[in-house]
Amino acid sequence: MKNLSVHIIIIFLFFANAVNGQSINKKKIDSILANLSKNNIPGVAVGIVQKEKLVYASGFGLADLNTKRKNTSATCFNICSVSKQFTAACIYLLEEQGKLKTSNHLSKYFKDLPAYADTITIDQLIHHQSGIKDFTTLLWLRDMEENGKTTDQQAYATLSRQSSLNFPAGDQESYTNSGYFFLSKIVSIVSGQDLSQFAKAHIFNPLKMANTGFSRSHLVQNKANGYLLEDNKYIQYNPKTSIIGHSNVYSAITDWDKWFNEMKNHRVLGDKVWKKILTPAINNDGNQIDYAGGVRITSFQDQKMISHGGDLPSYHSYMAFFPEKDLGIIIMSNNGTFSGYNILTSIYNNIYPGTKPILLQQETEKPIEKKVVKEFKLSVSTLPYAGSYLIEGSQNMVFDVLSKDSSLTVLQKWNQNDYPILPLNDSLFYIKGEEDITFEFRQPQNSHTQKMLITQQGKPSWAKRIEPEKEDINTLNQYCGNFYSPEIDAHYTILINNGSLNMKIGSSTQKITSSGNKDYYYLPETGMEFNFRRNESHQIDGLILNHVRVEKLLFLKE
């Protein structure tokens, strides 16, 4: 499971200046993709649709390493979460047919779900506002099996056991595949057809997208096998799950002129369906989000962009349509090391030359001017700054500040990322290349500063010094034991190995890292954070696990 935990450092990407009327230089794009994807490794296929015509369609690298079959414009790839827009379209088509209302609650279709189903609408499932824990994460947390042969029945049973939501429905957007799993089941209940059949009959066949469709079996003609890079060797890694709705559409880039043109002209689905697909949702507090009907509506270099990305361990995809430019780009890859978004950026830069740094956030589209930072020589020791700092209001966001030879390094303990910080003055430091992120040390007391002010893009966060818990054998022993979660029907074991705490999940045993704050730990490579729960006698009676898509999952000590 990819580590999806939030990083404090904001990443800047460099996008192109938009210039109207650009033509596609096939040789240049061929060169970009050929340099990325060598002939003897898994690769990529790219399609570009301009003014309703497929003006570029090429494949690179291998679709099958054993047979040396090459990726071509006709090769089919798993497009991962880019599939979601087709699921949303099916729901909106059924609404236009009068067979459902997106204001209907989840409990209307699933009588045996917990009480949370009474609070969630179909509309909130579509827009990731449901608060339902992500079923793919829940199934992975059960045994850390990334690519199991999971079924609808297993997903439904796991979701049926959840006692709470991550947040009240409608309060916020938080990406969860569970919403689209339930949408696929609703399509089947309402239409009497499996989602794969309904989508084929009402979307793919009418649009003549002959090489596109949901697949539960993954037995797809002319398919690119997915590959992971492990120990400098590519390993075949094809999905095994039979669950669809959230993912598992297979498609060829030669079908995407039909879809982009439909997105523009609305000839098959109709204006009403497309208005719903392309309208972002609003949270309970009245604030609009950027997620619409299986696509995001954002700005890219002052251009409206309709887009969505998709990621599985061995497949990546990205689609983007720029209405003002009448330009669509689709990227599909069977190489787990590639990024669809980065490929999109490279192609766009080629079509519209010239770059400016743009902050990857919808709230601002203004170029950020890099500050010229003068080198400053410290006149004080950095030793008083060294230590552990906990973000106020958090229990597990701990920074270790390390001092060596009058220089400072910051370690983010929750994900083990570290980076040097450089002085602007005797108490104010910054990250090289990220001058708008600063660390200021304040409140000296007993030869150590007690507070650290972190400012990121003008937004302050205070962190207080803490004394890390000592991990002697007696302290560690109190955490050991077996823990069980009825919500995912899983047993975890905490044990001591070579003087460190380890967690055994299924057949995997991994070292867990202390945050330094009592009872709070991480599994850094997984994005898992958890705290041990104590009863009134201060004895540990459980642990509470958090992941970016699963919050407050309780394990009881056995």
C-alpha positions as CSV (number, residue, x, y, z in Angstrom):
1,M,0.0,0.0,0.0
2,K,1.5,3.3,-1.1
3,N,2.4,5.6,1.8
4,L,-0.2,8.4,1.4
5,S,0.6,10.2,4.6
6,V,0.7,14.0,4.3
7,H,4.1,15.6,3.9
8,I,4.7,19.1,5.4
9,I,6.9,20.1,2.5
10,I,4.9,21.6,-0.4
11,I,6.2,20.4,-3.8
12,F,6.5,22.9,-6.7
13,L,6.0,21.7,-10.2
14,F,6.9,23.6,-13.4
15,F,4.2,23.9,-15.9
16,A,4.2,25.5,-19.4
17,N,2.9,28.9,-20.5
18,A,-0.3,28.3,-22.4
19,V,-0.1,29.5,-26.0
20,N,-3.1,29.1,-28.3
21,G,-2.9,27.6,-31.7
22,Q,0.0,25.2,-31.1
23,S,0.3,22.2,-33.4
24,I,1.6,18.8,-32.3
25,N,5.2,18.1,-33.1
26,K,5.2,14.3,-33.3
27,K,8.9,13.8,-33.5
28,K,9.5,15.9,-30.3
29,I,6.9,14.0,-28.4
30,D,8.3,10.7,-29.7
31,S,11.7,11.8,-28.5
32,I,10.3,12.6,-25.0
33,L,8.6,9.3,-24.6
34,A,11.4,7.2,-26.2
35,N,13.9,8.7,-23.7
36,L,11.5,7.8,-20.8
37,S,10.6,4.4,-22.0
38,K,13.4,2.2,-23.3
39,N,12.7,-0.6,-25.8
40,N,13.4,-3.4,-23.3
41,I,11.3,-2.3,-20.3
42,P,7.6,-1.8,-19.6
43,G,6.4,1.4,-21.1
44,V,3.6,3.8,-22.0
45,A,1.1,4.8,-24.6
46,V,0.0,8.4,-25.2
47,G,-2.9,9.8,-27.2
48,I,-3.5,13.5,-28.0
49,V,-6.8,14.7,-29.3
50,Q,-6.9,18.2,-30.8
51,K,-9.9,19.9,-32.3
52,E,-11.8,16.5,-32.2
53,K,-9.1,14.6,-34.0
54,L,-6.7,12.0,-32.7
55,V,-3.5,13.8,-33.8
56,Y,-1.0,11.7,-31.9
57,A,-1.2,8.0,-30.8
58,S,1.9,6.0,-30.0
59,G,3.1,3.3,-27.7
60,F,6.6,2.8,-26.2
61,G,8.4,0.0,-24.4
62,L,7.1,-3.5,-23.9
63,A,3.6,-4.8,-23.1
64,D,5.0,-8.3,-22.3
65,L,8.6,-8.9,-21.2
66,N,8.5,-12.6,-21.9
67,T,7.3,-12.4,-25.5
68,K,8.8,-9.0,-26.2
69,R,5.4,-7.8,-27.5
70,K,5.6,-4.0,-27.8
71,N,3.2,-1.4,-26.6
72,T,1.3,0.2,-29.5
73,S,-1.6,2.6,-29.9
74,A,-3.9,-0.4,-29.9
75,T,-2.6,-1.9,-26.6
76,C,-5.1,-2.0,-23.7
77,F,-4.0,-0.8,-20.3
78,N,-5.7,-0.8,-16.9
79,I,-6.6,2.9,-16.4
80,C,-7.0,2.5,-12.6
81,S,-9.0,5.4,-11.0
82,V,-9.6,7.1,-14.4
83,S,-12.3,4.5,-14.5
84,K,-14.4,6.4,-11.9
85,Q,-15.8,8.9,-14.5
86,F,-17.5,6.0,-16.3
87,T,-19.1,4.8,-13.1
88,A,-20.4,8.2,-12.3
89,A,-21.8,8.6,-15.8
90,C,-23.7,5.4,-15.3
91,I,-25.3,6.7,-12.1
92,Y,-26.3,9.9,-13.8
93,L,-27.7,8.1,-16.8
94,L,-29.9,6.0,-14.4
95,E,-31.1,9.2,-12.7
96,E,-32.0,10.7,-16.1
97,Q,-34.0,7.5,-16.8
98,G,-35.9,8.1,-13.6
99,K,-34.6,4.9,-11.9
100,L,-32.9,6.6,-9.0
101,K,-32.2,9.9,-7.4
102,T,-28.7,10.9,-6.3
103,S,-30.4,12.4,-3.2
104,N,-31.3,8.8,-2.2
105,H,-29.5,7.4,0.9
106,L,-27.3,4.4,0.9
107,S,-29.6,2.6,3.2
108,K,-32.3,2.5,0.5
109,Y,-30.3,-0.1,-1.4
110,F,-28.4,-1.9,1.4
111,K,-30.7,-2.6,4.4
112,D,-28.1,-4.5,6.4
113,L,-25.5,-1.8,6.6
114,P,-24.8,0.0,9.9
115,A,-26.6,3.2,10.8
116,Y,-24.1,5.3,8.9
117,A,-25.9,4.3,5.7
118,D,-28.9,6.4,6.7
119,T,-26.7,9.5,6.6
120,I,-25.0,9.1,3.2
121,T,-26.4,10.0,-0.2
122,I,-25.5,8.7,-3.6
123,D,-24.3,12.2,-4.4
124,Q,-21.9,12.1,-1.5
125,L,-20.6,8.7,-2.7
126,I,-19.8,10.2,-6.1
127,H,-17.9,13.2,-4.7
128,H,-15.9,11.4,-2.0
129,Q,-17.9,13.2,0.8
130,S,-19.3,10.0,2.4
131,G,-16.7,9.6,5.1
132,I,-16.7,5.8,4.5
133,K,-13.4,4.2,5.2
134,D,-11.6,3.1,2.0
135,F,-12.2,-0.6,1.4
136,T,-8.9,-1.2,-0.5
137,T,-7.0,0.1,2.6
138,L,-9.2,-1.9,5.0
139,L,-8.6,-5.2,3.1
140,W,-4.8,-4.4,2.9
141,L,-4.7,-3.6,6.6
142,R,-6.1,-7.1,7.3
143,D,-3.0,-8.9,6.1
144,M,-0.8,-6.4,4.1
145,E,-1.5,-8.4,1.0
146,E,-1.4,-5.8,-1.8
147,N,-2.8,-7.8,-4.6
148,G,-5.3,-10.3,-3.2
149,K,-8.1,-12.0,-5.1
150,T,-10.7,-9.8,-3.5
151,T,-14.3,-10.0,-4.3
152,D,-17.4,-7.9,-4.0
153,Q,-18.6,-10.1,-1.1
154,Q,-15.3,-9.5,0.8
155,A,-15.5,-5.8,0.3
156,Y,-19.1,-5.6,1.3
157,A,-18.6,-7.7,4.4
158,T,-15.7,-5.5,5.6
159,L,-17.6,-2.3,5.0
160,S,-20.6,-3.8,6.8
161,R,-18.5,-4.3,9.9
162,Q,-17.4,-0.6,10.2
163,S,-18.8,1.0,13.3
164,S,-18.1,4.6,12.3
165,L,-17.2,7.0,9.5
166,N,-14.0,8.9,9.1
167,F,-16.1,12.1,9.4
168,P,-19.8,13.0,9.1
169,A,-21.1,12.7,5.6
170,G,-20.8,15.9,3.6
171,D,-18.4,17.6,5.9
172,Q,-15.4,17.3,3.6
173,E,-13.9,15.6,0.6
174,S,-11.7,12.6,1.4
175,Y,-10.8,10.2,-1.4
176,T,-12.2,6.7,-0.9
177,N,-12.7,3.9,-3.3
178,S,-15.6,2.6,-1.1
179,G,-18.0,5.2,-2.6
180,Y,-17.4,3.9,-6.1
181,F,-17.7,0.3,-5.0
182,F,-21.2,1.1,-3.6
183,L,-22.0,2.9,-6.8
184,S,-21.2,-0.1,-8.9
185,K,-23.5,-2.2,-6.7
186,I,-26.3,0.4,-7.0
187,V,-26.0,0.3,-10.8
188,S,-26.5,-3.5,-10.7
189,I,-29.5,-3.3,-8.2
190,V,-31.3,-0.5,-10.2
191,S,-30.6,-1.6,-13.8
192,G,-30.5,-5.4,-13.3
193,Q,-27.2,-5.5,-15.1
194,D,-23.6,-5.7,-13.9
195,L,-21.9,-2.3,-14.1
196,S,-19.6,-3.8,-16.9
197,Q,-22.7,-4.6,-19.0
198,F,-24.6,-1.4,-18.3
199,A,-21.5,0.7,-19.2
200,K,-20.9,-1.2,-22.4
201,A,-24.5,-0.9,-23.5
202,H,-25.0,2.8,-22.6
203,I,-21.6,4.3,-23.0
204,F,-18.9,2.3,-24.8
205,N,-21.0,0.7,-27.6
206,P,-22.9,4.0,-28.5
207,L,-19.6,5.8,-28.6
208,K,-17.9,3.0,-30.5
209,M,-15.2,2.7,-27.9
210,A,-14.6,-0.9,-28.9
211,N,-11.5,-1.4,-26.9
212,T,-12.7,0.0,-23.6
213,G,-14.6,-1.7,-20.8
214,F,-14.7,-2.8,-17.1
215,S,-13.2,-6.2,-16.5
216,R,-13.6,-8.4,-13.4
217,S,-11.4,-11.1,-14.8
218,H,-8.6,-9.0,-16.3
219,L,-8.6,-11.4,-19.3
220,V,-8.4,-8.6,-21.9
221,Q,-7.3,-9.1,-25.5
222,N,-4.0,-7.3,-26.4
223,K,-3.5,-6.3,-22.7
224,A,-0.3,-4.7,-21.4
225,N,0.9,-6.7,-18.4
226,G,1.7,-4.6,-15.4
227,Y,5.2,-4.5,-13.9
228,L,6.9,-3.5,-10.7
229,L,10.6,-2.8,-10.4
230,E,12.1,-4.8,-7.5
231,D,15.8,-5.1,-6.9
232,N,16.5,-3.7,-10.3
233,K,14.3,-6.3,-12.0
234,Y,10.8,-5.9,-13.4
235,I,8.3,-8.3,-11.9
236,Q,4.9,-9.0,-13.5
237,Y,2.2,-7.8,-11.2
238,N,-1.3,-8.0,-12.7
239,P,-4.4,-7.2,-10.6
240,K,-6.3,-10.1,-9.3
241,T,-9.3,-8.5,-7.7
242,S,-12.7,-8.9,-9.3
243,I,-14.1,-5.7,-7.9
244,I,-14.9,-2.9,-10.3
245,G,-16.4,0.6,-10.2
246,H,-13.5,2.3,-8.5
247,S,-11.0,1.0,-11.1
248,N,-10.4,-1.8,-13.6
249,V,-11.5,-0.3,-16.9
250,Y,-9.1,-1.5,-19.6
251,S,-8.8,0.9,-22.6
252,A,-6.7,1.7,-25.6
253,I,-5.7,5.3,-26.4
254,T,-7.3,5.1,-29.8
255,D,-10.7,5.2,-28.1
256,W,-10.2,8.5,-26.4
257,D,-11.0,10.8,-29.2
258,K,-14.5,9.5,-28.9
259,W,-14.6,10.2,-25.1
260,F,-13.0,13.6,-25.3
261,N,-15.4,14.6,-28.1
262,E,-18.4,13.4,-26.1
263,M,-17.1,15.5,-23.2
264,K,-17.2,18.4,-25.5
265,N,-20.4,17.8,-27.6
266,H,-22.7,15.7,-25.3
267,R,-24.2,13.8,-28.2
268,V,-24.7,10.4,-26.4
269,L,-25.0,11.1,-22.7
270,G,-26.8,14.4,-23.2
271,D,-26.4,17.9,-21.7
272,K,-28.1,17.1,-18.4
273,V,-25.8,14.1,-17.6
274,W,-22.7,16.1,-18.6
275,K,-23.7,19.1,-16.5
276,K,-23.8,16.8,-13.5
277,I,-20.5,15.1,-14.4
278,L,-18.7,18.5,-14.7
279,T,-20.2,20.2,-11.7
280,P,-18.0,20.2,-8.5
281,A,-19.7,19.4,-5.2
282,I,-20.2,21.6,-2.2
283,N,-19.5,20.6,1.4
284,N,-21.9,21.1,4.3
285,D,-20.2,24.4,5.2
286,G,-20.9,25.8,1.7
287,N,-17.4,25.6,0.4
288,Q,-17.0,24.1,-3.1
289,I,-14.5,21.3,-3.7
290,D,-12.8,20.5,-7.0
291,Y,-14.2,16.9,-7.3
292,A,-17.1,16.5,-9.7
293,G,-18.5,13.3,-11.3
294,G,-15.4,11.1,-11.3
295,V,-13.3,14.0,-12.5
296,R,-11.6,17.0,-11.0
297,I,-12.3,20.6,-12.3
298,T,-9.1,22.6,-11.7
299,S,-7.0,25.3,-13.4
300,F,-3.7,24.5,-15.1
301,Q,-1.7,27.5,-16.3
302,D,-4.8,29.7,-16.3
303,Q,-6.6,27.1,-18.3
304,K,-9.7,25.2,-17.1
305,M,-8.7,21.5,-16.8
306,I,-11.0,18.5,-16.5
307,S,-8.8,15.6,-15.3
308,H,-8.3,12.5,-13.2
309,G,-5.3,10.3,-12.4
310,G,-5.1,6.6,-11.7
311,D,-2.6,4.6,-9.8
312,L,-2.2,0.9,-9.1
313,P,1.2,-0.7,-8.1
314,S,2.0,-1.6,-11.7
315,Y,-0.2,0.7,-13.8
316,H,-0.5,4.4,-14.0
317,S,-2.8,6.7,-16.0
318,Y,-3.7,10.3,-16.4
319,M,-6.4,12.0,-18.6
320,A,-6.8,15.8,-19.0
321,F,-9.1,17.8,-21.2
322,F,-8.6,21.5,-21.8
323,P,-12.0,22.9,-23.1
324,E,-10.7,26.3,-24.1
325,K,-8.0,24.7,-26.2
326,D,-10.1,21.8,-27.4
327,L,-7.2,19.6,-26.3
328,G,-7.3,16.2,-24.7
329,I,-4.3,14.1,-23.5
330,I,-4.5,10.5,-22.3
331,I,-1.5,8.6,-20.8
332,M,-1.5,4.9,-19.9
333,S,1.5,3.0,-18.5
334,N,2.3,-0.5,-17.4
335,N,5.5,0.5,-15.6
336,G,5.1,1.0,-11.8
337,T,8.0,3.5,-11.8
338,F,6.3,6.0,-14.1
339,S,4.1,9.0,-13.2
340,G,1.2,9.8,-15.5
341,Y,1.1,13.4,-14.2
342,N,4.8,14.0,-14.9
343,I,4.4,12.7,-18.4
344,L,1.4,14.9,-18.9
345,T,3.4,17.9,-17.8
346,S,6.3,17.1,-20.2
347,I,3.9,16.7,-23.1
348,Y,2.1,19.9,-22.3
349,N,5.4,21.8,-22.0
350,N,6.3,20.6,-25.5
351,I,3.1,21.7,-27.0
352,Y,3.2,25.1,-25.2
353,P,6.9,26.0,-24.7
354,G,8.1,28.1,-21.8
355,T,7.8,27.4,-18.1
356,K,6.8,29.2,-15.0
357,P,6.7,27.8,-11.5
358,I,3.1,27.3,-10.3
359,L,2.0,26.2,-6.9
360,L,0.0,23.0,-7.2
361,Q,-3.0,24.3,-5.4
362,Q,-6.3,25.5,-6.9
363,E,-6.4,28.6,-4.6
364,T,-3.6,30.4,-6.4
365,E,-2.5,30.5,-10.0
366,K,0.0,33.3,-9.6
367,P,3.7,32.6,-10.4
368,I,5.8,32.4,-7.3
369,E,8.9,34.5,-7.4
370,K,11.9,32.7,-5.9
371,K,13.6,34.8,-3.2
372,V,17.3,35.5,-3.3
373,V,18.6,34.2,0.0
374,K,21.9,35.6,1.3
375,E,24.3,33.2,3.0
376,F,24.2,33.8,6.8
377,K,26.9,32.7,9.2
378,L,25.7,31.7,12.7
379,S,27.1,33.5,15.7
380,V,25.4,31.1,18.2
381,S,25.5,27.4,18.8
382,T,22.7,25.2,17.3
383,L,22.8,22.8,20.3
384,P,19.9,24.6,22.2
385,Y,17.7,24.0,19.2
386,A,18.2,20.2,19.0
387,G,15.5,17.9,20.3
388,S,12.0,16.6,19.6
389,Y,9.1,18.9,18.8
390,L,5.4,17.9,18.6
391,I,3.0,19.9,16.5
392,E,0.4,21.4,18.8
393,G,-3.0,19.8,18.4
394,S,-1.4,16.6,17.2
395,Q,-0.3,13.5,19.0
396,N,2.0,12.0,16.4
397,M,3.5,14.7,14.2
398,V,6.9,14.9,15.8
399,F,10.1,16.5,14.3
400,D,13.5,15.6,15.5
401,V,15.9,18.5,15.1
402,L,19.5,17.2,15.0
403,S,22.6,19.4,15.6
404,K,26.0,18.5,14.2
405,D,29.0,20.8,13.5
406,S,26.8,24.0,13.9
407,S,24.4,22.7,11.2
408,L,20.8,21.5,11.7
409,T,18.8,18.6,10.1
410,V,15.1,18.1,10.5
411,L,13.7,14.5,10.6
412,Q,9.9,14.1,10.1
413,K,9.4,11.1,12.3
414,W,6.1,10.0,10.8
415,N,7.6,9.3,7.4
416,Q,11.3,9.3,8.1
417,N,12.0,12.1,5.6
418,D,14.9,14.3,6.6
419,Y,16.5,17.5,5.2
420,P,19.0,20.1,6.2
421,I,17.9,23.6,7.2
422,L,20.0,26.7,6.6
423,P,20.1,29.9,8.7
424,L,18.5,33.2,7.7
425,N,19.5,34.6,11.1
426,D,20.6,33.1,14.4
427,S,17.2,31.6,15.2
428,L,15.4,31.4,11.8
429,F,16.1,28.6,9.3
430,Y,14.8,27.5,5.9
431,I,14.9,24.6,3.6
432,K,17.2,25.1,0.6
433,G,15.1,25.6,-2.5
434,E,12.0,26.0,-0.4
435,E,12.6,29.5,1.1
436,D,8.9,29.9,2.0
437,I,9.1,27.1,4.6
438,T,10.9,28.3,7.7
439,F,11.7,27.0,11.2
440,E,12.1,29.5,14.0
441,F,13.3,28.5,17.4
442,R,11.8,30.4,20.4
443,Q,11.4,30.6,24.1
444,P,14.8,29.6,25.4
445,Q,14.7,28.0,28.8
446,N,17.2,25.8,30.7
447,S,19.6,26.0,27.8
448,H,17.0,24.8,25.2
449,T,14.4,26.4,23.1
450,Q,10.9,25.3,24.1
451,K,9.0,26.2,20.9
452,M,9.5,25.9,17.2
453,L,7.4,28.0,14.8
454,I,7.0,26.4,11.3
455,T,5.7,28.8,8.7
456,Q,4.6,27.4,5.3
457,Q,3.4,29.7,2.6
458,G,2.5,32.2,5.3
459,K,0.6,29.7,7.5
460,P,2.1,29.2,11.0
461,S,2.2,25.9,13.0
462,W,3.5,25.8,16.5
463,A,5.5,22.8,17.8
464,K,6.4,22.3,21.5
465,R,9.5,20.6,22.8
466,I,8.8,17.1,24.2
467,E,11.0,14.7,26.1
468,P,11.0,11.5,24.1
469,E,9.8,8.4,25.9
470,K,12.7,6.2,26.9
471,E,12.5,2.8,25.2
472,D,14.0,0.5,27.8
473,I,12.9,-3.1,27.9
474,N,10.4,-2.5,30.7
475,T,8.7,0.2,28.7
476,L,8.6,-1.8,25.5
477,N,7.2,-4.9,27.3
478,Q,4.0,-3.1,28.2
479,Y,3.1,-2.8,24.6
480,C,3.6,-6.4,23.7
481,G,0.7,-8.8,23.1
482,N,-2.0,-9.8,20.6
483,F,-4.6,-7.3,19.3
484,Y,-7.8,-8.0,17.4
485,S,-10.0,-5.8,15.2
486,P,-13.5,-7.1,14.6
487,E,-14.0,-4.4,11.9
488,I,-11.4,-6.0,9.6
489,D,-11.3,-9.4,11.3
490,A,-7.5,-9.2,11.8
491,H,-5.0,-10.1,14.4
492,Y,-1.9,-8.0,15.0
493,T,1.0,-9.1,17.3
494,I,3.4,-6.6,19.0
495,L,6.7,-8.2,20.0
496,I,10.2,-7.3,20.8
497,N,12.9,-8.2,18.4
498,N,16.6,-7.2,18.8
499,G,15.6,-4.7,21.4
500,S,13.0,-2.9,19.3
501,L,9.2,-3.2,19.0
502,N,7.9,-5.0,15.9
503,M,4.5,-5.5,14.6
504,K,3.4,-8.8,13.0
505,I,0.6,-8.6,10.4
506,G,-0.2,-11.7,8.5
507,S,3.1,-13.1,7.3
508,S,4.9,-9.8,7.6
509,T,6.9,-8.5,10.6
510,Q,8.1,-5.0,10.6
511,K,9.9,-2.7,13.0
512,I,7.7,0.1,14.4
513,T,9.0,3.5,15.2
514,S,8.3,5.6,18.3
515,S,7.1,9.2,17.7
516,G,8.8,10.1,20.9
517,N,5.4,10.9,22.4
518,K,4.2,8.3,24.9
519,D,2.1,5.5,23.4
520,Y,2.3,6.9,19.8
521,Y,4.0,4.9,17.1
522,Y,4.5,4.6,13.3
523,L,5.0,2.1,10.5
524,P,6.8,4.7,8.3
525,E,6.9,2.7,5.1
526,T,3.2,2.1,5.1
527,G,1.7,5.5,6.3
528,M,0.2,3.7,9.3
529,E,0.1,5.6,12.6
530,F,-1.3,4.2,15.9
531,N,-1.5,4.8,19.5
532,F,-1.9,2.4,22.4
533,R,-5.0,2.9,24.4
534,R,-5.0,2.7,28.2
535,N,-7.8,1.8,30.6
536,E,-8.6,3.5,33.9
537,S,-5.8,1.5,35.6
538,H,-3.4,2.9,33.0
539,Q,-3.0,-0.6,31.5
540,I,-2.9,-1.0,27.7
541,D,-6.2,-2.5,26.5
542,G,-6.0,-1.8,22.8
543,L,-4.5,0.2,20.0
544,I,-6.1,2.7,17.6
545,L,-4.8,2.7,14.0
546,N,-4.9,5.6,11.6
547,H,-4.1,5.8,7.9
548,V,-4.8,8.6,5.5
549,R,-8.0,6.8,4.3
550,V,-8.9,4.9,7.5
551,E,-9.3,6.7,10.8
552,K,-9.7,5.3,14.4
553,L,-9.7,1.6,13.6
554,L,-9.8,-0.1,17.0
555,F,-7.9,-3.2,17.9
556,L,-8.6,-4.8,21.3
557,K,-5.9,-6.4,23.3
558,E,-6.6,-10.2,23.7
